[in-house]
Amino acid sequence: MSYTALYRKWRPAAFDDVKGQDHIVQTLKNQIVSGRIGHAYLFCGTRGTGKTSIAKIFARAVNCENPADGSPCGQCPICRAIAEGSSMNVVEIDAASNNGVENIRDIREQVQYPPTEGKYRVYIIDEVHMLSIGAFNALLKTLEEPPGYVIFILATTEVHKIPVTILSRCQRYDFKRIPAETIAARLKEVAEAEQISIEDKAVAYLAKAADGAFRDALSLLDQCVAFHFGETLTYDNVLDILGAVDQTIFSRMFNAVIDQNTKDCILLLEEMVMQGRELGQFVNDFIWYLRNLLLIQTAEDAAGLVDMSEENLRQLEADGKRTDGNTLMRYIRVMSELSNQLRYASQKRILIEIALIKLTKPQMEANIDSLLERIQQLEARVEEGILTGGISPGQAAGVSLQVPGAGAFYGAGPVLDPGEAQGNPGAGFSGSFQAAPPQGAAGMPQNAGAQNGGGFSEPPRQVAIPPAQLEDLNLIRNEWGNIIRQMGMSIRPSFRDTVVEPSGDSCLCIVFSDPINYAIGNRPSVIGSLERFVAEKYGKTIYFKTRQRETGERSNTIYVSDEELREKIHMDISIEEE
């Protein structure tokens, strides 16, 4: 006798054998017991979830001579004939190859004849979404008002392709993906019955790899057993056969990405290529790993949502502490785009390498989430003591802020003391940094004797920048357009549609219209740069707040620079100074 594949051998023969679709099974059994049997059913759901199997069980149950609690007995002649495929009462049609109008016309001619045995003629049309428009139209009338002894069962994986006129004539049943725990329990039963030795960890991975489909799980088990026939099927064996990657590889890859170590990422990819791993599967599994990281960070008690061992869960929690949700969502976006590209790519490895470089080098992408990640990285470097221009906090003790228009740096002009900058949230170190010269024994700058013919000059005066008054705030409001323009491309795109309004002593509030621009402009580093620019240009300390414009709120004030006026009016105008 020829070998029968496991998914065929272990196909459910009764409603009690069906796992994971209790809501559908109970409904159909109640209809059979009560005699409220419909004339048209639509079974929709992903592959391998039991649509065709339940349709065949239902066909036997409605014709069974001795049904038990709505289930077929499996012993009467009709049940045996239907199970063997020799009954004329049950007709299976593959719509993928019989999708024309003439095929539906054949069905319309056949339904005129009542069953020779049993109560019902059952037509099971699989992959019904493959029917042509003409075939659907030909089926409409028969589907709506068939003879009392005819039942149609339509099965599909793509319900959105079925016309609404068909959907409205059917009882729709949505088949759910089977939980991994249910699949694993069923695989253990099959393995024991088939005398297959397999590790629990291997069973769990097969159940997860099946992606909610019993048929896929049994097919994968059949494949693995064939390769390691007569041996204990281990977790490593399953990974080798399926071309999958252990979670430790994903953790190593993730940490290399976080560390911006492009070389290690490429070497890990090279390692998987040499091991013969399937690259498309690696990308999909890595996306799933990033999804688990995101759940751990954002969801409360997410351990129940992540199907993995305690050891892997602890590693996942440790990895999740190294980044934030925005960064993870960017990683998922990049890898998801890559997954779509790999379907039709001939050079998968090159595309994956490019994606890994994008993850480690966010500056290569010109979008919002990449920009946010770069800003986060810069802020983290500042917090760690790596300031712009290579100035460390220890060196900052000799750094002062030069105020334009105040003369020489060591002359008589207002200079912000570093200690005062720390106590003033609106102040800080500007882009004009100069290190103070070495101090002598008397606290005077060395080589200062060269000034004034060998005499000693006075030490530099350290004075605080005065706070802004009302007239200063009005000046900033009037020149807001010019200020944004002079700040340059670093913040100009995000502040283009903003206005400022008074918000207390020495304080202005920046009002944003766009939520994305608000997310960028609200960052402390951006506000700090703006405050330093204003202090440097106007010699006044002004603090800035931010808020987003409320829905329906209108702004009656529009700030336009002189240059923008001249560009838009297209005529000679003169601006009188107040």
Residue, then its C-alpha position, 0 to 999 in steps of 0.5 A: m500500500s502506498y504511503t499517505a501523507l500525514y495531513r491526509k491521513w489525519r484529516p478530521a472524520a467527525f466534528d469532535d476531531v475538529k480543533g480550534q473552530d468550536h464556534i463553527v462546529q457548534t453552530l452547524k451541529n445545532q442546525i442539524v439537530s434542529g433541522r434548520i439547515g441553510h441552502a448556502y454557506l460561505f466558509c472563509g479563512t486562511r489556508g489549512t484551518g479546516k474549511t474543506s474538512i468541515a464541509k465534507i463532515f457537514a455533507r455526511a452529517v446532513n445525509c447520515e442515517n443515524p446522526a449522533d448529536g449532529s455528527p455523522c455516525g461514519q458507519c452507515p452506507i451513505c457515510r462510508a460512500i461519501a468518505e470514499g468519494s463514491s457518492m453521487n450526492v456530494v460533488e466537489i468542484d475546484a473553482a481554480s480549474n472550473n471557473g467558466v460559465e459553462n461549468i456553472r451551467d452544468i451545475r444548474e442542469q444537475v440540481q434539477y435531479p433529486p438525490t438517488e439516496g440520502k436527503y441532500r445533494v451537496y456542492i462543495i466549491d473550493e477556491v470560489h473566488m477564482l470564478s469569473i464574473g460571468a460564472f458568478n452571475a450564472l450562479l446567482k439565481t440558482l444560489e438564491e432559490p435552489p431546490g429544497y434538496v440542494i446545499f451549496i458550500l463555498a470555500t475561499t481564502e480571499v473573501h474580498k474577491i467575492p461579489v456582494t451579491i453572492l455574499s448576501r445569499c450565503q451564511r458566512y462563517d469565518f475560520k480563525r487561525i489555530p492557536a499554536e498551543t492547540i496545534a502543538a497538542r495535536l502534533k504530539e497526539v499524531a507523533e505518539a500515534e505514528q511512533i515519532s520521537i520528537e522534542d517538545k521544543a521542536v514541536a513548539y517551533l513547528a506549531k509556530a512555523a505553521d502560522g495557524a494552519f493544521r495542514d502546514a504543521l502536519s506537512l512540516l512534521d512529515q518533511c522533518v521525519a522523512f529527513h531524520f527517519g528513525e531518529t529523535l527529531t530535535y529542535d536543531n534538526v527542525l531548524d536545519i531542515l526548514g532553513a530557520v534561524d535560532q532566536t539567539i541570532f536575532s538577538r545578536m543581529f538586533n544588538a549589532v544594529i543598536d550599536q550601529n555596527t554595520k560590519d557585525c550585521i553583514l558578518l552575521l548575514e554571511e554566517m546565515v548564508m553559509q549555513g544555507r538559511e533561507l533569507g526570506q524566512f530570516v527577514n520574516d522571523f526578524i520582523w516577528y522578533l522586533r514585533n515581540l520587542l515592541l510588545i514587551q515595551t508597550a503592552e502591560d503583561a505582554a508575556g502572555l502575548v509572546d509565545m516563547s520560553e522563559e529563557n528567550l523571554r528574559q533575553l527579549e526583555a533585556d534587548g527591549k531596554r536598549t531602545d524605544g518604541n519609535t526606533l523599533m517601529r522604524y526597524i519594522r517599517v524598513m524590514s517590512e518593505l524589504s519583505n515585500q521586495l524579496r518576493y520578486a528579487s533575484q539578489k536577495r542578499i544585496l537587498i538585505e545588506i542595504a536594509l541592514i545598512k539603513l538600520t545602522k545608518p539612519q542618516m541615509e534615510a530622509n524621512i521623519d522617523s529616521l530624523l527622530e532617531r538621529i536626534q535621539q542619538l545626538e541627545a544621548r551622546v550629549e547626556e553621555g558627555i560627548l558634546t558637539g565639537g568634541i567638548s566634554p563636560g570636564q572641558a566645559a569649565g573653560v568654555s564661555l559664550q561670546v555675545p556678538g557686538a560686545g567687542a573682543f572675546y576677552g574685552a568688555g562685553p556680556v559673557l555667559d558664565p558656564g555655571e550660570a548656564q547650568g542654572n538657567p534653563g533657557a541658556g546654554f552653550s552656543g555654537s560660538f565656543q572658545a576655550a579659555p586660555p590657560q590660567g597662571a598662578a594669579g588666576m590671570p591668563q598666560n601670555a596676557g603680558a604681551q598686551n598693552g606693552g607688557g602690562f597685564s590686562e584685566p581678567p575677562r568679565q563674566v556677566a549674565i545675559p539680562p532677561a527679556q522685557l516686554e519690548d524684547l518679546n514684542l521684537i521677537r514676535n515681529e521678527w519671528g519669520n526672520i529668526i526662523r529663516q536665519m536659523g537655517m535648514s536645521i529647524r526651518p522646515s518644522f517651524r515654517d507655519t508656527v507663530v509665537e504668543p506671550s506666555g509670562d515673564s521673559c517667555l514666549c510660546i511657539v504654536f505648531s499647526d502640524p503634529i509631526n512638526y510639533a514632535i520635532g520642534n518640541r525636543p529640548s535640543v531644538i528649543g535649546s538651539l533656538e534660545r541660544f540663537v536668540a540670546e546670541k543675536y539679541g543679547k536677551t534671555i528668552y525662554f520658549k514653550t511649545r504647544q500644538r494648535e487645537t482643533g478649530e483654533r484660528s491664528n489671526t497673526i501671520y509673521v512674514s519676513d521682509e524678503e518674503l514680502r518682496e518675493k510675493i508682492h512683486m513690486d518695489i516696497s519700502i519698510e519703515e523702521e519704527 
